[in-house]
Amino acid sequence: MSDPRVFFAAERTLLAWVRTGLTITALGFVVARFGLFLNLMTASTGISAAAPHWSSEALGIILVLAGSLVILGAFHNHRLYIRSLPPEDLPKLAIPWLTSFLSVSVAGVGVLLAVYLLFA
């Protein structure tokens, strides 16, 4: 007997991991830009020679890449799990490739953001 709840539970799990990856990516962006904020604060207070904050930029880039890796890892786990389900538990989807496209796209945007932070 077919039980679509198994498939949709796997979809919800993937979406939860994508949200987690997006949160890590956003945190990485904030951390990377925190050094810029510190430079602006020291410039506005009149303190001379603000030191570059390379450590916050490096940590931010690492977090952005980690967020992308979380999304790609979750997508890989999701695909492996879906392949293990019997065919009767897989519902007929109108756009079956949408989950794959969105997961890889969001992870790709995270990688592009890391590249931007590296060179900007």
C-alpha positions as CSV (number, residue, x, y, z in Angstrom):
1,M,0.0,0.0,0.0
2,S,1.3,3.4,-1.0
3,D,2.1,6.0,1.7
4,P,3.0,9.4,0.3
5,R,3.8,10.7,3.8
6,V,7.2,9.0,3.6
7,F,8.2,11.0,0.5
8,F,6.8,14.3,1.8
9,A,8.6,13.8,5.1
10,A,11.8,13.5,3.1
11,E,11.0,16.7,1.3
12,R,10.4,18.5,4.5
13,T,13.7,17.3,5.8
14,L,15.5,18.6,2.7
15,L,13.8,21.9,3.0
16,A,14.8,22.2,6.7
17,W,18.4,21.5,5.7
18,V,18.2,24.1,2.9
19,R,16.9,26.7,5.4
20,T,19.8,25.8,7.7
21,G,22.3,26.2,4.9
22,L,20.8,29.5,4.0
23,T,21.1,30.7,7.6
24,I,24.7,29.7,7.7
25,T,25.3,31.5,4.4
26,A,23.6,34.6,5.7
27,L,25.6,34.5,8.9
28,G,28.8,34.2,6.9
29,F,27.9,37.3,4.8
30,V,27.2,39.3,8.0
31,V,30.5,38.1,9.6
32,A,32.4,38.9,6.4
33,R,31.0,42.4,6.3
34,F,31.4,43.0,10.0
35,G,35.1,44.1,9.4
36,L,33.8,46.8,7.0
37,F,31.4,47.9,9.8
38,L,34.2,48.1,12.3
39,N,36.3,50.2,9.8
40,L,33.4,52.6,9.4
41,M,32.9,52.9,13.1
42,T,36.6,53.7,13.8
43,A,36.6,56.2,11.0
44,S,33.6,58.0,12.4
45,T,35.0,58.2,15.9
46,G,38.3,59.7,14.6
47,I,40.6,56.8,15.6
48,S,43.4,56.7,13.1
49,A,44.6,53.8,11.1
50,A,41.9,51.2,11.4
51,A,43.4,47.8,11.0
52,P,42.0,45.5,8.3
53,H,39.8,42.8,9.6
54,W,40.9,39.9,7.5
55,S,39.9,37.4,10.1
56,S,36.2,38.3,9.9
57,E,36.4,38.2,6.1
58,A,38.0,34.8,6.1
59,L,35.6,33.4,8.7
60,G,32.7,34.8,6.7
61,I,33.8,33.2,3.5
62,I,34.3,29.9,5.2
63,L,30.7,30.1,6.7
64,V,29.3,31.0,3.3
65,L,31.0,28.0,1.7
66,A,29.9,25.8,4.7
67,G,26.3,26.8,4.1
68,S,26.6,25.8,0.4
69,L,28.1,22.5,1.4
70,V,25.3,21.8,3.9
71,I,22.7,22.4,1.1
72,L,24.6,20.1,-1.4
73,G,25.1,17.4,1.3
74,A,21.4,17.5,2.2
75,F,20.5,17.3,-1.5
76,H,22.8,14.3,-1.9
77,N,21.3,12.6,1.1
78,H,17.8,13.3,-0.1
79,R,18.5,11.8,-3.6
80,L,20.0,8.7,-2.0
81,Y,17.0,8.3,0.3
82,I,14.4,8.8,-2.5
83,R,16.2,6.2,-4.6
84,S,15.7,3.7,-1.8
85,L,11.9,4.1,-1.6
86,P,9.7,1.7,-3.5
87,P,8.1,3.1,-6.6
88,E,4.6,3.0,-5.1
89,D,5.7,5.5,-2.4
90,L,6.8,8.1,-5.0
91,P,4.0,10.4,-5.9
92,K,3.5,11.7,-9.5
93,L,4.9,15.3,-9.4
94,A,4.1,17.9,-12.0
95,I,7.7,19.2,-12.0
96,P,9.9,16.4,-10.7
97,W,13.2,18.2,-11.3
98,L,12.2,21.3,-9.3
99,T,13.8,20.1,-6.0
100,S,17.1,19.3,-7.7
101,F,17.2,22.6,-9.6
102,L,16.4,24.8,-6.6
103,S,18.8,23.0,-4.2
104,V,21.7,23.2,-6.7
105,S,20.8,26.8,-7.6
106,V,20.8,28.0,-4.0
107,A,24.1,26.3,-3.3
108,G,25.5,27.8,-6.5
109,V,24.5,31.3,-5.4
110,G,26.3,30.6,-2.1
111,V,29.5,29.7,-4.0
112,L,29.1,32.8,-6.1
113,L,28.7,34.9,-3.0
114,A,31.8,33.4,-1.5
115,V,33.7,34.3,-4.7
116,Y,32.3,37.8,-4.5
117,L,33.4,38.2,-0.9
118,L,36.8,36.9,-1.7
119,F,37.5,39.4,-4.5
120,A,35.5,42.4,-3.3
